[in-house]
Amino acid sequence: MKQVTLQIPDKKYPFFMELVKNLGFAKKISMEEEYAQPTKDEILAGIKQAVIEVNLINEGKLQARDAWELIDEL
């Protein structure tokens, strides 16, 4: 049996772990850390940051990202 060590970006980790679990041939899946749901404060901080960035874009102080770039990132 072979062992593989991967470094997965945080935002892709939950998807990757679900994929590996569903493949069916992995005998042991060890996770360094479980995916934690964001707290209410983290969600609000993210929304606040998004509003700040939108305001900067509207003022011309920050360049908006292309929609396709955003989709590719997801």
C-alpha positions as CSV (number, residue, x, y, z in Angstrom):
1,M,0.0,0.0,0.0
2,K,1.3,3.5,-0.8
3,Q,1.0,6.7,1.3
4,V,0.5,10.1,-0.2
5,T,1.0,13.5,1.6
6,L,-0.7,16.5,0.0
7,Q,-0.9,20.2,0.9
8,I,-4.4,21.4,0.1
9,P,-5.5,25.1,0.1
10,D,-7.7,25.8,3.1
11,K,-10.7,26.8,0.9
12,K,-10.5,23.5,-1.0
13,Y,-9.9,21.2,2.0
14,P,-13.5,20.3,2.8
15,F,-14.3,19.5,-0.8
16,F,-11.1,17.4,-1.1
17,M,-11.8,15.4,2.1
18,E,-15.3,14.7,1.0
19,L,-14.0,13.5,-2.4
20,V,-11.4,11.2,-0.8
21,K,-14.0,9.7,1.6
22,N,-16.3,8.9,-1.3
23,L,-13.7,7.3,-3.6
24,G,-14.0,4.1,-1.5
25,F,-10.5,2.7,-1.9
26,A,-8.7,4.7,0.8
27,K,-8.1,2.5,3.8
28,K,-7.2,5.2,6.3
29,I,-7.9,8.9,6.1
30,S,-6.1,11.0,8.6
31,M,-6.8,14.7,8.8
32,E,-4.5,17.2,10.4
33,E,-7.4,19.4,11.3
34,E,-11.1,19.2,10.8
35,Y,-12.9,21.9,8.8
36,A,-14.4,24.3,11.3
37,Q,-17.5,26.3,10.4
38,P,-16.8,30.0,10.6
39,T,-18.1,31.8,13.6
40,K,-20.7,34.6,13.5
41,D,-17.9,37.1,14.2
42,E,-15.8,35.7,11.3
43,I,-18.7,35.9,8.9
44,L,-19.5,39.5,10.0
45,A,-15.8,40.5,9.6
46,G,-15.8,39.0,6.1
47,I,-18.9,41.0,5.2
48,K,-17.4,44.1,6.6
49,Q,-14.3,43.6,4.6
50,A,-16.3,43.0,1.5
51,V,-18.2,46.3,2.0
52,I,-14.9,48.2,2.5
53,E,-13.6,46.7,-0.8
54,V,-16.7,47.5,-2.7
55,N,-16.5,51.1,-1.5
56,L,-12.9,51.3,-2.5
57,I,-13.8,50.0,-6.0
58,N,-16.6,52.5,-6.4
59,E,-14.1,55.3,-5.4
60,G,-11.6,54.0,-8.0
61,K,-9.0,53.2,-5.3
62,L,-9.1,49.5,-5.9
63,Q,-9.5,47.6,-9.1
64,A,-12.3,45.1,-9.4
65,R,-11.6,41.5,-10.3
66,D,-12.9,39.8,-13.4
67,A,-15.9,37.6,-12.8
68,W,-14.2,34.7,-14.6
69,E,-11.2,35.0,-12.3
70,L,-13.6,34.7,-9.3
71,I,-15.3,31.7,-10.8
72,D,-12.0,29.9,-11.5
73,E,-11.0,30.5,-7.9
74,L,-14.1,28.7,-6.6
